[in-house]
Amino acid sequence: MKNLLCLLAVFSVITTASSQNTLTGKIISKNTNEPVPATIYIPQLEKGTVADFDGNYTLNNLPDGLYSVVFSSLGFATVSKKINFSNETSLTENIEMQETAVEMEEVIVSTPFHKLQSDNVMKVERISTEKLNASGAVTLADGIKNIAGVDIISTGTGIGKPVIRGLSSNRVLTYAQGVRVENQQFGDEHGLGINEAGVESVEVIKGPASLLYGSDALGGVLYLNPEKFALSGETHGDLSSTYFSNTLGTATNLGIKTSGQKLKFLARGTYAAFSDYETGADYRVSNSRFNEKDFKTGLQFSGTKFKSTLRYNYNRSNIGIPEEIGEQTQSKDLELPFQEIDNHILSFDNTLFFNNSSLDVKAGYLFNDRREFEDDTDVAALRLKLNTLNYDVKYHLPQFGNFETIIGVQGMFQKNKNEGEEILIPDAKTTDVGILATSHYHLEKVDFQAGIRFDSRKIDSEAARNAVDEDFIPALNETFTSFTAALGAKLDLVENFSARINLASGFRAPNLAELTSNGVHEGTNRYERGNADLTNEQNFQTDVALEYRNEHIEFFANGFYNAVNNYIFLSPTNETLDDTQVFHYLQDNASLYGGELGFHLHPHPLDWLHLESSFETVTGKLDNEDYLPLIPANSLRNTFRVEINDGKTRKATSAFITLENTFDQKNISNFETRTGGYSLLSAGVESSFKLQKVLFKIGLNGTNLTNKQYISHLSRFKPEGIFNIGRSINVNLKVEI
């Protein structure tokens, strides 16, 4: 006890005596010399403020170190400046901001050096959940398919799994609250298990990200940025509700956040319920109903020597399992069979600031409890419990000239246990560890980034079922190792025109289902047999991105070629068991190639007018020229958008109309069928009004306005000929204080 008191005393002295720096200044428009009430934010510290109406700002209690300070305001080009703080200095930084019609840039969090997208070596797509919701998305997964190069494998409206450039399942890694999400979400009947409320934005890395995140990031990363805390000295609350006409669904969430100089708190609760969705053929898909409860909270302490953030998320999803088109009802009450899934995410993120370096220490605990009720609501026929503890430690070395370098170690301890009569995968323990180093080199016109990593994953599973039975699963003890590397460059070729070239390798260790399956997978009506001899999937991707941007137009062209060695896939056999065809897991080399092309026109001085268009294509083949399954069809999206801002009472109004053309998918695997093309029309309008200190937002949008009868190639209901969702008119109301 005496030693503990001494340690606390030393700690108190250190934090009291630590340096407290101050940054002040004035922000004006370069064009007019008028003050700009911009936001000033330091991403690494998660500390910021807003300039007053005269453009003046002050940031206090800043620790020693070299930090990027971001100045942003709607209608102006975002400015990022490196500023060195030391020895209790008071610095002045006056900023002139250039007016532009380009949308305000945000800091990219999913890559390690916290760069603006225009400065980032890796091409990362970023979109706010507010924008996704305005498009009429029912769920978070439904919204991300609006990002070029991203689609979803859907099971009705309640379940969606991301597909990035043709790769899905365990080849795409999801991050939330800064920790990797491990909730077996990529089984056939598993969704993300995360509600969009309390998620501020979504970032998508399209391509191998094993250097940063290890196994399962072979195809890309879906990075969910949590809601930011309020700025120091501010308290905010909001209440919003959305109604969806097609499912008669409602989604309501309530949030509050408050911040002092050092201590910050937020909390948000959500409830959503939906009935069976109605198709364009005017029938409802029986038992496609679902409901969701979600609670998120966070606490942060920010000092001059360290910053600690504790976040917790609880989510319960009840999702019906459709079997056939039956009774037509608008009920939201659960019917058998259905799933009940509890998902807990606890994350603890700490940063220690030294004079010219910092240490980030993250820890996460995740508990996923999945129950499936078939004949009885009291006893789960299938129950899977998954406990995961993961950690991520990174040291940002002192900057040496133009070099920024990070070294780190990441790992995971995981235990999977069955408690139901049915067994999908055996009880198992997984241990994961990875060591990485990455460096960024900055010049005036060129940025380079490179890194290397070593990973080891050990899977130790128990035997399942009776050894004399045909569906016996033997015990497994395997270790998978891999080296991965990445090299990239961003070049400012001429004024307003830049290029990115990235070469990256990735890997994925085979999962338990692929290694040990031996039984009927009810969701796919297949008898699946695993292969204990499977090895790592290893890939190498070349990615080239070109971008031109001025005050009138943005243009981008992205191309990629992805060579995957030992690609794991299911292949049908001539054998049948339990009256079901047997599929087994095989490996062969594969390749995927394609890209995205698009432009954004916003003619100056008509800053309120936006014309956006994007085209995406991907092709996937095995070495024997057979096509890969679950590859999205080519698509073209065109949007006309109007945005009017800076009203006195009416703060902002926006409206859009979008036509999405999905082409025929003829490039199909051996057990798929051709899917016809279709066109979907959507539109919406949103406006916000401010009365005193209360901001009101109201939105109206419609999806599939022509009530088109269509089936997505990536719909799990496609083999039964069940259509996707028909027309839906959605209304949203939000109040912010």
N, C-alpha and C positions, 0 to 999 in steps of 0.2 A: 504493500500500500504506500509506503514511504517513497519507493522508487517511482510509483505512478504519479504521486503529487509533485515530485521533483521534475518529472518529465512535463507535466502540465504547466508548471511554473516557467520552465525554459521555453515551452511553446508560446506561452502568453507574452513573454518578453520579446520573442522573435517577431510575432505578429504585430505587437505594439510599436516596435522600433523600426519596422520595415518601411521602405521608401513609399511615399505617396506623391505621385506626380499628377500634374494638371495639364490639360490641353484646352486652349481657348482659341477663338477666332471668329471670323465673319465670312459668310457665304453670300456671294452675289452672282447675278447673271452676267456672263461675259458679253452678251449682246446688248443688254439694256442698263447694266450696272445697278439694277434693282435687287433688293435683298431676296434671298430664297430660303423659305422655311424648310430646309432639307433635314433628313435623318442622318445622324452620325452614329456609326456602329463599328465596334471592334469584334469581329467574329470569334477570335480565340478566347476573348474574355467574356463574351456574351454580355457586353456592356455598351450602352448607347444613350443617346439623347436626341432631342429635336430642337433645331434652331428656332429662335423666336421670330416674330414678324419683322424684326429689323435685321434678321440673318445672323444674329449673335448666338454663340453656343459656348458651353463649358462642360468638360468631362473631368470629374475629380476621382481621387483614390485609384490611380492607375499604377500597376506594379512596374518595376524595372523590366526592360526587355524591348525587343524589336517587333512591332506589331503592324499589321495592315489595318489602316483606318479607312472605312468605306463611307463616302458621302453620296447620298442618293435622293432623288426627288422626281416625281412624275413629270415628264416633259423635258427632262434634262439627262444628259449622258452621265452615267454613274462614274465617280472618280474613286480610285483606290490608291492610297499613298502609304509607303513604308515609313514609320516614324519610330525613332529610338528614344526610349525614356530611361533616365538614370539619375540617381542622386537627388531625388526630390525636386526635379526641375519643373518649371512652369513654362510650357511651350506655347507659341502662337502659330496657328496655321490658318491663313486666309485662303479661301478657295474661290476660284471663278469657274462656274459651271456652264457648259455649252448646251444651249437649247437643241433639242432633237425630237423627232417624231418616233424614234425607236423606243420600244418599251423599256422600262427601268430594269437594269441588270441586277441580278442577285448573286450572292456569294455561293459557290458550289461547295457543299459540305462533304459529299461522298468521296472526294479525292483529297489527298493528305495535306495539301499546302494552302487550302482555303483561298482559291483564286476566283476572280470573276470569270464567267464563261469566256469572255473575250481574251482572257490571259491564260486560260487553262490549256495544257497540252493535250489532255484527253477530251474528246467531244462527249459532253454529258447533257442529256435532255432534262430540263427542269420545268415543272408546271405546278401551279398552286392548286390545292384542293378546292378553293373557292371557285376557280375557273372550271374545274372538273364538274362541280356540282351545278354550275350555271348551264352546263351542256345537257343536263337532264340525267346524269348518271345515277343509277339506283344504289350502287355500292362503289367502294374504292376500286375494286378490280374492274368493274364496268367502266369506270372513268379513264383508267390508264390506257385503254385501247385507242384513245384519241391521240396518243403520242405516236409520231411517225416511227415505224419499225417495231412497234409493240402491239400485241394482240392478246386475247385471252382464250383459254379452253374453258367453256362454260358448261355448267350443269344447271339449266334453268337460270333464274335471276338471282338465286341465292349463293351460288358457288362460281368463282372464277379464278383461274390460275394463269399467271402471266406467261406470255410467249415473247421472247426477244430474238428477233431475226431468225425465227424458225426453231429455236431451242427453248425447251420448257422443262417441266418436272424438276428433278433435283439438279438440273443444269443451270437453274436461275436461283440466286440467293436473295433472300429478303432481309433487310435490316430495319429495325424500328428502335427508337430510343437509343441509338448508337450501338446496339448489340444485335447479333445475328438471331433471326427468328427460327426456332426449332420446334415446330408443332405438327410435324408430319402433314403439312398442309398440301403436299403435292401427291397424295394418294388420289385415287380416282374420285372419291367423294369428300375431298377436303378443300376448304377455302383458305383465305389468308388468316382468318381469325383476328383481324384488326379492323376496327371501324374508322371511317374517315374523319369523324369528329375528333378534334385534338391533334390532327395531323396537318401541319401547315403547308407542306409541299411534298412533291414526289420527284426524286431524281433517278434517272435511268442511265446506267452505264451499259452501252451496247457493245458487248465483246468481252473477251477474257479479262477477268479482274482477280485472278487467283493470286497475283502478286500482293494485292491489298487485303484479300479476304479468304484465300485458301480454297479448299475443296468446295465444290458446288457452285463456284462462281465462274465455271468454264464458259457459260453462255452469256453471263451478264449479271447485273445487280439491280434490284429494286430497292432504293434507299428512301425510307419514309422519315422526313424531318418532323420532329414533334413541335407542337405549338410553342412559340417563344414566350418567355416571361414578360411581364409589363416592364416598361422603362422605370428607372428609379424614381420613387416619389409618386407613382401613379397607381390608381386602382380602377379596374374595368370589369364590367359584367356584360353578358349577352345571353339572349334567348332566341332560338330559331326553331322553325317548324316547316316541314315540307310535306306536301300531299301529292301522291302519284295516282292518277286516275285509273290507270290500267289495272293495278293490283289493289286499288283502294287502300294503298299503303300510306302510313305516316311515319315520319322520322323527326324526333324532337330532341334538341340538346340544350343544356344549360351550362354556362361556364362563368367562372369568376377568377380574377387574378389580381394580386397586389404586390407591390415591391417597395422596400425601403432602400437605404443606401447599400446594405450588404445582404439582407435577407429577402428572398422572393418566394412567393407561393402561388400555385394555381390548382384548380380542380375543374373537372368537366364530367357531366353525366349525360347519357344518351339512351333513348329507347326507340326502337323501330319495329314495326309489324306490317307484314304484307300477306295478302291472300294469294290464291293461285293466279298466275299470270294468264292473260288472254292473248291468243295469237291473232295474226291478221286474218285467220279463217274463222274468227268469232267463236272459238271454243277455248275453254280454260284447261290448262294442263294440270290434271288432278294431283294434289299433294305437292305442288311446287311452292307452297307457302313457306314462309320462314319468319322468325322474329329474332331480335338481337338486343341485348343489354350490354352497355359498355360504360366503364368508369375509368377516368384517368386523373392522376394527381401528380404534383411535382413540388419539390422544395429545393431551393438553391441558396448556398452561402457563397458570397464573392468577397474575398479579401485582397490585400495587396501582395500576398505571397502564395495564395492558393484559391482554387474555386472548386466547390463540390456541388454536384447535382444528383438528387435522388428522385427517380420517377417510378411510378407503378401504374400498370394497366390491367384491369380485369375485364374479360369479355366472355359473355355466354351467348352462344348461338344455338337456336333450335331450328333445324332444317328438315323439311319433309323430303322423303325419297320417292319420287314418282315411279310408278311401275307400269301403268297403262292409263289411257284416257277413260275416266269413269264418271262418277257423279259430278255434275256441274254445280258448283257452290261458290259463294263469295266469303265463306267463313275463314277466319284467321286462326281458329283453334287447331291444335296439333292433331294429326291423325297418324296411325301406324301405317307403315314404318317411318321412323324419323330418327335423326341424330340429335344428340345434346352434347355440346362441346364447351368445356370451360378452358379458358386460356389466361394464364397469369404471366406477366412480364414485369420483373423488378430489375431496374438498372441503377448502377451507382457509378457516376462519372466524376473523376477527380483530376485536376490539373495543378501541378506545382510549378511556380514561376521562379526561375533563377535569373541572374543578371542578363545573360544572353542566350538562355536556353530554357526548355520546359520539359516536364515529364507528364504524360497523360496515362492515367490508370483507370481502366473501365472494367467493371464486373457486372455480369448479368445472371439472374436466376429465372428460368422459365419452367413452368409446369403446365402440361397439356393433358387434360382428362377427356377422352373421347368415348362416348357411349352410343350404342346403336340399339334401338328398341324395335323388335320385329313383331312379336305376338303379344307382348305384355309390357305395360308401361312401368311395372314395378321392378322387373329384372332385365338388365341389359344383356342381349345376346352376345354382343361384342363390346369389350371395354379395354381401351389402351391407355396406359399412363406413361407419360414421358417426362422425366426430370432432366434438366440440362443446366449445367453451370459453365459459363464461358467467361473468358478474360481476354483483355487486350491492353498491352503495355507498349507505349511508344515514347521514345526519347527524341526530342527535337534538338539536334546538336547546335552549338553556336554557329551562326552564319559565318562562312569563310569566303570572303570576297563575294562573288555572285552565286556561290553554292549554298543551297539549303538541303540538309540531309536529315533523314529520319531512320532510326533503327528500332526494331520492335520484336515482340514475341506475342503470339496469340494462341489460344488453346480452348479446349472444351472437354468436359466430363459429362457423359450422358448415360442414362439408364432407362431402358424400355421394358415395361412389364404388362403382361396380359392378365386380366381378371375376369374375362367373360368365357362363355362356352366356345365361341368361335375364335380361331387364330388366323390372323393375316400374316403377321411376322412373329418370329419367336422372341422370347425374352433375351435381352442383349445389353452389353455395355460397350460404349464407344469412347475412346480416348483420342484426342486430337491435339497436335502441337505444331506450330509453324514459326519460323524465324525469318525475318525480312530486313532488307535495307533498301532504301530508295532515296534518290537525290534529284534535285531540280537546279538547273543552271540557267540563269537569266542574262540575256543580252538585250540591247535596244530593239533589235528586229527579230531575234531568234530566241526561243526557249527550248531547252532540252530536259527530258526527264528519263531516268533509267532506274532499274531496280532488279533485285534477285531475291529468291525465296526458297526455303526448304521446308517441306511438310512431311509429317508422319501421322497416319491414322490407323489405330488398332481397333478391330471389331471382334468381340468375343461373345458368341451367342450360345444359348443352351439348346439342347435337344427338345423337340416338341412332338407330342402324340406318341402312339405306341410303335415300338421299333418293328413290329411284324406287319403293320398296316402299310398300305400303298402310299398314304399321304404323310408318312413319317418324315420329319425334318431333322437331320442329324446336327450335332453341335458343330460350331464353326469357330476357328481362331485364325484370323488373318491380319496381316499388317501391310498397309499400302503406303509407299513413299514416293515423293516426286520433287524435282527441281523445276521452278518456273522463273521466267524472266520477262522483262518488258523494256522497250526502248521507244521513245517518241519525241517528236519535235513539232513545234508550232512556228511557222514562218510568216512574217508580214512581208509579202512579196512586193506589193506596191501599195499606195494609199488606199485604204478601205478594203483591200483584198488580202486574205490570209489563207494559209493551207496548214493542215495537220496531217502528219504521217505517224501511225502507231503500229509497232510490231509487238505482239504479245503472245505468250504461251499460257495455257491454263490446264487444269486437270480436274478430274472428278473420280473419287473412289466409288466403286459400285456400292449401291445401298442394300439394305437387308432384303428387300423384296426381290431384287435381281439375283441375289446370292442364294436365298433360302426358300423362295415361294414353292409351295407344293399343295395346290388346292384350287377350288373355284373362286374366282374373283367376281362376286355378285354384281358389282357395278358395271362390269364390262361383258358379262356372260361368257367368260373364258376360263378354262382351266389353265393356270399359269404355273410353269415349272421353272424354278431358279437354276442357276449355274454357279456352283462354288468355285469354278476355275476362272471366273471373270477377272480381268486385270483393270488397271486404271484406264479411263479415257484420257487422252492427252491431245491437246489441240494447239494449233499455231494460226493466228489470224493476222492478216494484213489489212489495215484500215486507212483509207485516205478520205479526208474531208476538205472541201473547198467552200469558202464563204466570202461573199461580197456584201458590204453594208455601207450605205450612206444615209442621209436624212430622208431620202425618198423611197428606197427599196432595199430589201434584204434578199439575198439569194444563197442557197446552199445546195451542195451535191456531195453525197456520201456514198462511198463504195467499199465493199469488203469481200474478202475471200477467206473462208474458214476451213482449214483442213483438220479433221478430227480422226485421230488414230484410235482403233479399238472402240469404235462407237457401239454402244449397247442398244439392242433393239429386240422386240418380240417378233417371233416368226411362227406362223401356223405349221402344224404337223398333220399327218393323216390319222393320228390317233385320237380316240375319244374316250373320256372317262366321265362317269356320272352324267351321261348323255350330253356332254359338253366337249367341244373341240379343244384339244390341248395345244397350247402355245408355249414355246420355250425361248429362253433368253440366249441370244448369240452376240458375237462381236465381229465387226468388219470395219474397215476404214471408210470414212464418209467425207463429203465436202458440202459446204453451203456457201452460196454466193448471192450477191444482190446489192441493194442499197436503197437510199432515199433521195428524192429530188424535190425541191420546193422553192417558193418565193413568197415574199410578204411585201406588198405595195402599200405605201402610206404617203401619198403625194403631199408635199409641203407647198402652200400653207394649209391644205385641207387635212390637218392633223387628226381630225375625227374619223377619217375614212380609212378603212383597212380592207385589202383584198389578199386573201391567203390561199395558197394551193400547195398540196404535197402529194407525191406519188411514192409508193413503196413496193418493193418486189424482193422475193427471196426464193431460191431454188435449193433443194436438198437432195443429194443422191448418195447411194452406197457405191463402192468401187465397181460393183457388177452392173451399174447403171440403173438399178431399181431406185425408185423415189422413196424418200423418207416419209413416214406418217406425220400427220398433224402439222403440216406446213401451211401457213396462212396464204390465202389467195392474194394476188396483186390487187391493190386498191388505189383509188384516186379520191382525194378529199378537197373540196373547194368551199371556202367560207367568205361571205361578205359581212363585214362587221363595222359598226358605227359606235364611237365612244365620245361622249361629250362630258367635259369636266369643268370644275371651278365655278359652279353656280353658288349663289349666296345661301338660299335655303335648299335648293336642289343641288346636292354636291356632285352627283355624277349620274349619267344615264348611258346605257349601252344596249345594243341590239345586234343580233346575228341571224344569219340564215346559212345553213350548211347542207351541201349535197355530197353524200359519200357513195361512190361507185365501187362496188366489189366485183371483180371479174370472175369468169369461170375458173374453177380449179380442176384442171385436167391432169396435172402431175401428181398422181396418187400412188400410194403404196399397195402392196399385194392384197391387203384386207380392207381397203377403203373403196369408196365409190365416188364417181365424179360429182361435183357440186356446182350447180348453176349460179350465175352471177345475179346481182340485184343492186338496186339503188335505194338509198334511204335519205329522206328529207327531214331535217330538224330545224327549229327556229326558236328564238327566245328574246326576251327583253327584260332588263333589270334597271332599277333606279333607286337612288338613295337620297334621303332628305334629312337635314339636321335641324332640330328644334331645340334651342338652348344647348344642353350638353348631351342630348339623346339623338342617336343616329338610327333612322329607320331605313331598312332595305327591303324592297319587294321585287320578286322576280316571277316571271311566267315563261315557261318553255314547253316545247312539245317535241317528242321524238317519234320517228317513223310516222310522220304526219299523214302519209298516203295509206296507212294501214297495210303495208306490203306483206304478202305472204312469202316468207323466205326461210331458208335454213342455212346457218353458218357452217362452213366446212369444219370448224373447230367446236361445234356443239356436240355434247355427249348424247343428245337426243336424236342426232341425225340418223343412226341406224333404224330407229323406229318411225322415221318420217315425221317427227313432231316439229312444228314450226317454232321459230323464235318469237319474242315478244312483239305484239302489235302496237298500235298507236297509244301513246300516253301523253296526257296533258298534266303538267306538274306546276304547282304553285309553292313559292317559298316566301316566308316572312321572317325577318330578323330584326331584333332590337339590340342596339349596343349603347352602353352607358360609359 
